[in-house]
Amino acid sequence: MTVGFVMIKVHSGGELQAYNKLKNVSDVVEIYQIFGEFDLIVKIVGDDFESIANIVVHKIRTIDEVIDTKTITGMEI
């Protein structure tokens, strides 16, 4: 199992819409609003690093309100 923490920047005022869309992404297991350079952070789980990349590119970055992401990945040891 591989885990990714994705920090997400959204358009001003788009936090709630992005949050609600992220709740419907099956690979997202946790979502938090944060303050600073990014607006949301999500925890995603995949089989490997490639699946984490696919989730970010095809399921998170395609949300209209999302303008930038930064991903930190890790895996169980």
C-alpha positions as CSV (number, residue, x, y, z in Angstrom):
1,M,0.0,0.0,0.0
2,T,1.2,3.5,-0.9
3,V,0.0,6.6,0.8
4,G,0.0,10.1,-0.7
5,F,-0.7,13.4,1.0
6,V,-1.8,16.0,-1.5
7,M,-1.8,19.7,-0.7
8,I,-4.3,21.5,-2.9
9,K,-4.7,25.1,-3.9
10,V,-8.1,26.1,-5.2
11,H,-9.7,29.3,-6.7
12,S,-10.7,31.9,-4.1
13,G,-14.0,30.8,-2.7
14,G,-13.9,27.3,-4.2
15,E,-12.9,25.4,-1.0
16,L,-16.4,24.0,-0.3
17,Q,-17.0,23.0,-3.9
18,A,-13.6,21.3,-4.1
19,Y,-14.1,19.6,-0.7
20,N,-17.5,18.2,-1.8
21,K,-16.1,16.9,-5.0
22,L,-13.1,15.3,-3.3
23,K,-15.4,13.5,-0.9
24,N,-16.7,11.5,-3.9
25,V,-13.2,10.3,-5.0
26,S,-13.0,6.7,-3.7
27,D,-9.2,6.9,-3.2
28,V,-9.5,9.9,-0.9
29,V,-9.6,8.7,2.7
30,E,-9.2,12.0,4.6
31,I,-9.7,15.7,3.8
32,Y,-8.8,18.7,5.8
33,Q,-9.0,22.5,5.2
34,I,-5.6,24.1,5.9
35,F,-4.4,27.7,6.0
36,G,-1.4,29.1,4.2
37,E,-0.1,28.5,0.7
38,F,-2.5,25.6,0.1
39,D,-6.2,25.4,1.0
40,L,-6.9,21.6,1.4
41,I,-4.9,18.5,2.2
42,V,-6.1,15.0,1.4
43,K,-4.8,11.6,2.2
44,I,-5.0,9.1,-0.7
45,V,-4.2,5.4,-0.8
46,G,-3.1,3.4,-3.8
47,D,-1.4,0.2,-4.7
48,D,1.9,1.8,-5.8
49,F,3.5,5.2,-6.7
50,E,2.0,5.0,-10.2
51,S,-1.5,4.6,-8.9
52,I,-0.9,7.6,-6.6
53,A,0.2,9.7,-9.6
54,N,-2.9,8.6,-11.6
55,I,-5.2,9.6,-8.8
56,V,-3.6,13.0,-8.6
57,V,-3.5,13.6,-12.3
58,H,-6.8,12.1,-13.4
59,K,-9.1,12.5,-10.3
60,I,-7.8,15.5,-8.3
61,R,-6.3,17.9,-10.8
62,T,-9.4,17.5,-13.1
63,I,-11.6,19.2,-10.4
64,D,-12.5,22.6,-11.8
65,E,-11.6,24.5,-8.6
66,V,-8.1,23.0,-8.3
67,I,-5.3,25.3,-9.6
68,D,-2.2,23.6,-8.0
69,T,-1.2,20.5,-6.1
70,K,1.9,19.3,-4.2
71,T,2.1,15.6,-3.4
72,I,4.2,13.8,-0.7
73,T,4.2,10.1,-1.0
74,G,5.2,7.3,1.3
75,M,4.7,3.6,1.8
76,E,4.3,1.1,4.6
77,I,7.5,-0.5,5.9
